[in-house]
Amino acid sequence: MKFNRILLSAALIVVALVVQVSVLARLQLPGAVPDLVLLTVVALALVHGPVTGALVGFSAGLLADFAPPADHAAGRYALVLCVVGYLVGLVRPENGRFTSAVGPMAAVVGAAVGSTLLYAGVGALVGDTAARHVGLTTLLLTAVVYDLLLAPFTVPFLMALARRAENDPVADATGAGGGDVSAGWLSSGTGLRIGSQRGGLRVKAARSRAGRAGRIKGVKRL
């Protein structure tokens, strides 16, 4: 991972965790809680791919495991977000861009459902029966609804920040097989268009210089 990518990911995770613990966890909503940490992992995984998604998910989950008022076994949420980050990263298009918001929103739904089921499954293995008292169906529905409502205000912004953190976003977007996801949810295909516009401007400038040089030579010959 690049240093600027690590630095930005760490900052986003810390901010998301602080907001999660200090604001969202205190809303006392029925069922689940809006998971800003999960949405941050989803956004970074959609931009950087499965390996970075797994590393970011594990780090974010481990911090959440130790953040108060954590009442579960350490490493449980780290495992969940590691798996979710890796699987979401596999959804990243090969050309590094989304043409619409359907892909990211589907990833958010899948991450909300998968994280809830995996968290409840791991809890059942270690003897945590909290999900049974609340109701797994209620947790699933509320988790999907809350995350879908929060996603349009967070995921596009986080994806755009992650794209700008790269050294050369245009080169990364057009690179062979390794381009990151462009901020297509905010403005589809912006990086590629900017690159083509820059190339066209360079060609026009070169032609204008050649034309001026030809005119100057013609005047000298006369």
C-alpha positions in Angstrom: 0.0 0.0 0.0 1.2 3.5 -0.8 2.0 5.8 2.1 -0.7 8.4 1.2 -3.2 5.6 0.8 -2.4 4.2 4.3 -2.5 7.7 5.8 -5.8 8.6 4.3 -7.4 5.2 5.1 -6.2 5.5 8.7 -7.6 9.0 9.1 -11.0 8.0 7.5 -11.3 5.0 9.8 -10.5 7.0 12.9 -13.0 9.7 12.0 -15.7 7.1 11.1 -15.1 5.3 14.4 -15.4 8.5 16.4 -18.6 9.5 14.7 -19.9 5.9 15.1 -19.3 5.7 18.8 -20.1 9.3 19.8 -23.1 10.0 17.5 -24.7 7.1 15.7 -24.5 4.6 18.6 -26.4 7.1 20.8 -29.4 7.5 18.5 -31.2 4.6 20.1 -32.8 3.5 16.8 -34.9 0.3 16.7 -32.9 -2.7 15.5 -29.4 -2.2 14.2 -27.3 1.0 14.2 -26.1 2.9 11.1 -22.6 1.6 10.5 -20.3 4.3 9.2 -17.3 2.2 9.8 -18.7 -0.5 7.5 -19.5 2.1 4.8 -15.9 3.5 5.0 -14.5 0.0 4.5 -16.9 -0.5 1.5 -15.9 2.8 -0.1 -12.1 2.1 0.2 -12.5 -1.5 -1.0 -14.5 -0.3 -4.1 -11.6 2.0 -4.9 -8.5 0.0 -4.0 -9.6 -3.6 -4.5 -9.8 -6.8 -2.3 -6.3 -6.8 -0.7 -6.5 -3.2 0.6 -10.2 -3.8 1.4 -9.3 -6.8 3.6 -6.4 -4.9 5.4 -8.6 -1.8 5.9 -11.5 -3.9 7.1 -9.3 -5.8 9.6 -7.8 -2.6 11.0 -11.1 -0.8 11.3 -12.8 -3.9 12.9 -10.0 -4.3 15.4 -10.2 -0.7 16.4 -14.0 -1.1 16.8 -13.5 -4.2 18.9 -11.6 -2.2 21.5 -13.6 1.0 21.3 -15.9 1.6 24.2 -18.6 0.5 24.8 -17.5 -2.8 23.1 -19.3 -5.7 24.6 -18.1 -8.6 22.4 -15.0 -10.7 22.1 -11.9 -8.9 20.6 -11.3 -9.8 17.0 -14.9 -10.6 16.2 -15.7 -7.5 14.2 -12.2 -7.4 12.8 -12.9 -10.8 11.2 -16.2 -9.6 9.9 -14.9 -6.5 8.3 -11.9 -8.2 6.9 -14.1 -10.7 5.0 -16.5 -8.0 3.9 -13.7 -5.7 2.7 -12.2 -8.5 0.6 -15.5 -9.5 -0.9 -16.5 -6.0 -1.7 -13.1 -5.3 -3.3 -13.8 -8.2 -5.8 -16.8 -6.2 -7.1 -14.5 -3.4 -8.4 -14.8 -3.2 -12.2 -11.7 -4.2 -14.2 -11.7 -0.8 -16.0 -11.7 1.0 -12.7 -14.9 2.9 -13.0 -18.6 2.6 -12.2 -21.1 3.8 -14.8 -23.9 4.3 -12.3 -24.7 4.2 -8.6 -26.2 0.7 -8.9 -22.9 -1.1 -8.3 -21.9 0.8 -5.1 -25.4 0.7 -3.7 -25.6 -3.1 -4.3 -22.2 -3.4 -2.6 -23.6 -1.5 0.4 -26.6 -3.8 0.6 -24.5 -6.9 0.3 -22.1 -5.6 2.9 -24.9 -4.8 5.4 -26.5 -8.2 5.0 -23.2 -10.1 5.0 -21.7 -8.3 8.0 -24.9 -8.8 10.0 -25.1 -12.5 9.2 -21.4 -13.1 9.7 -21.4 -11.2 13.0 -24.4 -13.2 14.3 -22.8 -16.4 13.1 -19.5 -15.8 14.8 -21.4 -14.7 17.9 -23.3 -18.0 17.9 -20.0 -19.9 17.8 -18.7 -18.0 20.9 -22.0 -18.2 22.8 -23.3 -14.7 22.2 -27.1 -14.9 21.8 -27.9 -11.1 21.6 -29.0 -11.5 18.0 -31.7 -14.0 19.1 -33.2 -11.6 21.5 -33.5 -8.8 19.0 -34.4 -10.9 16.1 -32.1 -11.6 13.1 -34.7 -10.6 10.6 -35.2 -7.2 12.3 -31.4 -6.7 12.4 -31.1 -7.5 8.7 -33.9 -5.1 7.6 -32.8 -2.2 9.8 -29.1 -2.6 8.9 -29.9 -2.5 5.2 -32.3 0.5 5.6 -30.0 2.5 7.8 -26.9 1.9 5.7 -28.8 2.6 2.5 -30.0 5.9 3.9 -26.5 6.9 5.0 -24.6 5.6 2.0 -25.4 8.4 -0.5 -24.1 11.0 1.9 -20.8 9.2 2.7 -19.7 6.6 0.1 -19.4 8.9 -2.9 -17.4 11.4 -0.9 -15.1 8.8 0.6 -14.5 7.2 -2.9 -13.6 10.6 -4.3 -11.2 11.2 -1.5 -9.6 7.8 -2.0 -9.2 8.5 -5.7 -7.6 11.9 -5.1 -5.1 10.4 -2.6 -3.4 8.5 -5.5 -0.3 10.2 -7.0 -1.7 10.3 -10.5 -5.4 9.6 -10.6 -5.6 9.9 -14.4 -2.8 7.5 -15.0 -4.3 5.1 -12.4 -7.7 5.3 -14.0 -6.3 4.5 -17.5 -3.6 2.0 -16.5 -3.8 -1.5 -17.9 -5.7 -3.8 -15.5 -4.7 -1.9 -12.4 -6.7 1.3 -12.4 -8.6 2.3 -9.4 -12.3 3.1 -9.4 -12.9 6.7 -10.6 -15.3 8.9 -8.8 -18.0 7.8 -11.2 -20.7 8.0 -8.6 -20.1 11.8 -8.4 -19.2 12.4 -12.0 -19.1 9.4 -14.2 -15.8 8.9 -16.2 -14.3 12.2 -15.2 -10.7 11.0 -15.1 -10.8 9.4 -18.5 -12.4 12.5 -20.1 -10.0 14.8 -18.5 -7.1 12.7 -19.8 -8.5 12.8 -23.4 -9.1 16.5 -23.2 -5.5 17.1 -22.0 -4.2 15.0 -24.9 -6.3 17.0 -27.4 -5.1 20.3 -26.0 -1.5 19.2 -26.3 -2.0 18.2 -30.0 -3.7 21.5 -30.8 -0.9 23.4 -29.1 1.7 21.5 -31.1 -0.1 22.1 -34.4 -0.4 25.8 -33.6 3.3 26.1 -32.9 4.2 24.3 -36.1 1.9 26.6 -38.1 3.5 29.7 -36.6 7.0 28.3 -37.3 6.0 27.7 -41.0 4.6 31.2 -41.4 7.8 32.7 -39.9 10.0 30.7 -42.3 7.9 31.7 -45.2 8.3 35.4 -44.3 12.1 35.0 -44.0 12.3 33.4 -47.5 10.4 36.3 -49.0 
